[in-house]
Amino acid sequence: MPKWERLKFWLAYLRGQVPWDTNVTPPELIDTIEGPDALPPGRALDLGCGTGTNVIYLAQRGWEAVGVDFVERAIREAREKAQEADVEARFYAGDVTRLGGIQGLTGTFDLALDIGCFHSLKPEGRKRYAAGLVERLRPGATYLLYAWGPRPGHLRGRGVTPAEAKAIFAPQLQAVRVQGGEERGWSSAWYWFRYAPQK
């Protein structure tokens, strides 16, 4: 991510102008964790975790939950929120496109989620993100992604089509469900992927 974009997010958290950080766990994640086909608790990784709302939600439901975000202020707030909620969760300040370089982030995960981070990355960042993600997943793991569709001329988010999302994670991650939607007049989608290692 270019320095000017990183500065933009840093300033947004400093000013408290973070409309994407709603402090509300989305129903799609709740259904994945508590619905009729609920995943059993395991290890979960939230990429672009912001102030930790979903990491805390997962930790409260028996998951060993870990969050990563490049904005250190957001990570500090996440740690404070977790302490206030009296849950054990770990947070790391780091680049989601370079997961291998984040000190302390170890092991593999049964669930990874990204709610609004991937779609802002440039193509080269997306490739690094996908490669790093695959290395962090256990066979059969679920990857839950929420992403905007393309938004021409919009500064905050490049967007991704369903075909692009499926292609960049293939063949290791297979899309098992796509749920299209709309946000503020623009297309968006939720994706459920399953990690199937290729031999």
Number of C-alpha atoms within 10 A of each C-alpha: 12 8 7 9 13 13 11 12 17 17 15 14 19 13 9 10 11 13 9 10 18 11 12 9 16 11 11 17 19 14 13 16 18 14 12 8 9 12 15 13 16 15 21 24 29 25 27 24 28 30 28 30 19 24 30 27 21 26 23 17 14 14 22 20 28 25 29 27 23 19 24 18 16 24 24 16 15 25 21 14 16 22 13 9 13 12 19 17 21 21 26 21 19 22 19 25 21 15 20 16 12 14 10 10 18 10 10 18 24 22 25 24 23 19 23 19 21 25 23 19 19 14 12 10 17 19 15 14 21 19 17 17 23 21 14 20 25 17 17 15 23 25 25 21 23 21 25 26 22 16 14 9 8 9 9 12 20 19 24 21 16 18 8 11 19 17 13 16 20 16 13 18 26 18 21 10 12 15 12 15 13 11 10 6 7 12 17 21 18 20 21 19 24 19 22 18 15 9 4
